[in-house]
């Protein structure tokens, strides 16, 4: 449900921006809006989970490892075609890197840009803790997306922003 709401927000925002600026809506970079670009990446189904799995992994993952982790941790199957499409898009945005060994094995890892999503996830986690119905330490899902980042005090962060 949250992904659908996020996508609706992006679509509404993009259509409004499209009317105002008449840009190519297929390219979020052309919008020159950092928030819409970030939401465009995270708002797509599976992308936050792919990023989280690569973030939690202590080693590069093969396609099969990643597909099995997504199924095992989130209880839903992702087809090989969909995972390939998602990985290619994340590679295009330099969030994920693909490395092929001499033996022909392919591994996926997060780039520096991808690792920076720790900050985004921490912010979302803190906002959700402040405004959501579940405390961050009450989540019962042991493989939850929020386990990728530490909790930080949202109120303290906002106060620091107000000081500057």
C-alpha positions in Angstrom: 0.0 0.0 0.0 2.8 2.4 0.8 4.5 1.9 -2.5 1.2 2.6 -4.3 0.8 5.8 -2.3 4.4 6.8 -3.0 3.9 6.1 -6.7 0.7 8.1 -6.8 2.5 11.0 -5.2 5.3 10.8 -7.8 2.8 10.6 -10.6 0.8 13.6 -9.3 3.9 15.6 -8.7 5.4 14.7 -12.1 2.2 15.6 -14.0 2.0 18.9 -12.2 5.7 19.5 -12.9 5.2 18.4 -16.5 2.5 21.1 -17.0 4.8 23.7 -15.4 8.1 22.9 -17.0 7.2 20.7 -20.0 10.1 18.2 -19.4 10.6 14.6 -20.4 8.8 12.7 -17.6 10.7 9.5 -18.4 14.0 11.0 -17.1 13.9 12.1 -13.4 17.3 13.7 -13.8 15.7 16.1 -16.3 13.4 17.4 -13.5 16.3 18.8 -11.5 14.5 17.9 -8.3 16.5 15.8 -5.8 13.4 14.7 -3.9 11.6 13.5 -6.9 14.7 11.7 -8.2 15.0 9.9 -4.8 11.3 9.0 -4.7 11.5 7.8 -8.2 14.2 5.3 -7.2 12.7 4.2 -3.8 9.1 4.4 -5.0 9.4 1.5 -7.4 8.3 -1.9 -6.2 11.2 -4.0 -5.0 13.9 -1.3 -5.2 14.0 -0.5 -1.4 14.2 -4.3 -0.7 16.9 -4.9 -3.2 19.0 -2.0 -1.8 18.4 -3.3 1.7 19.4 -6.8 0.9 22.6 -5.6 -0.7 23.2 -3.3 2.3 22.7 -6.1 4.9 24.9 -8.5 3.0 28.5 -8.8 4.1 29.6 -9.9 0.6 28.6 -9.4 -3.0 25.5 -11.3 -4.0 24.8 -13.4 -7.0 21.5 -13.0 -8.9 20.2 -16.2 -7.4 21.3 -15.3 -3.9 19.5 -11.9 -4.2 16.4 -13.5 -5.6 16.3 -16.1 -2.8 16.9 -13.5 -0.1 14.1 -11.3 -1.4 11.7 -14.3 -1.4 12.9 -15.6 2.0 12.9 -12.2 3.8 9.8 -10.6 2.3 7.7 -13.7 1.6 6.9 -12.8 -2.0 8.5 -14.1 -5.2 10.2 -11.8 -7.6 10.5 -13.2 -11.1 13.9 -13.3 -12.8 12.7 -10.8 -15.5 11.5 -8.3 -12.9 14.6 -8.6 -10.8 16.7 -8.1 -14.0 14.8 -5.0 -14.9 15.1 -3.6 -11.4 18.8 -4.3 -11.2 19.4 -2.8 -14.6 17.6 0.4 -13.5 19.6 0.6 -10.3 22.8 0.1 -12.2 21.8 2.9 -14.6 21.4 5.2 -11.6 24.7 4.0 -10.2 23.1 2.6 -7.1 24.2 -1.0 -7.8 27.3 -2.3 -9.5 27.5 -5.5 -11.5 30.8 -7.4 -11.6 31.5 -10.4 -13.7 34.4 -12.7 -12.8 36.7 -14.5 -15.2 34.8 -17.6 -14.4 31.6 -16.0 -15.6 30.0 -15.5 -12.2 28.1 -12.2 -11.8 27.9 -10.4 -8.5 26.0 -7.4 -7.3 27.0 -4.8 -4.7 26.0 -1.3 -3.7 28.0 1.6 -5.0 28.9 4.5 -2.8 25.7 6.2 -4.0 23.8 3.1 -3.0 25.4 2.9 0.4 24.3 6.5 1.0 20.7 5.2 1.1 21.6 4.3 4.7 21.0 8.0 5.5 17.7 8.0 3.6 16.5 4.7 5.3 17.5 6.1 8.8 15.5 9.3 8.1 12.5 7.3 6.9 12.8 5.0 9.9 13.0 7.9 12.4 10.0 9.7 10.7 8.0 6.5 10.8 8.8 6.0 14.5 7.7 9.5 15.3 4.5 9.5 13.3 3.7 5.8 12.8 1.9 3.2 15.0 4.9 1.0 15.6 8.0 1.7 17.7 11.3 0.9 15.9 12.2 -1.7 18.5 8.8 -3.3 18.5 8.9 -4.6 14.9 8.7 -8.4 15.0 10.0 -9.0 11.5 13.6 -10.1 12.0 14.5 -9.3 8.4 12.8 -6.0 8.3 14.0 -3.3 6.0 14.6 -1.1 9.1 17.3 -3.4 10.4 19.6 -2.0 7.7 20.1 1.2 9.6 20.4 2.5 13.2 17.8 4.6 14.8 18.5 8.3 15.3 16.5 10.9 17.2 14.3 12.6 14.7 13.4 15.5 17.1 17.0 16.2 17.8 17.8 16.2 14.1 15.0 18.7 13.4 16.1 20.9 16.2 19.7 21.0 14.7 18.2 22.0 11.4 16.2 24.8 12.9 19.3 26.2 14.7 21.2 26.6 11.3 
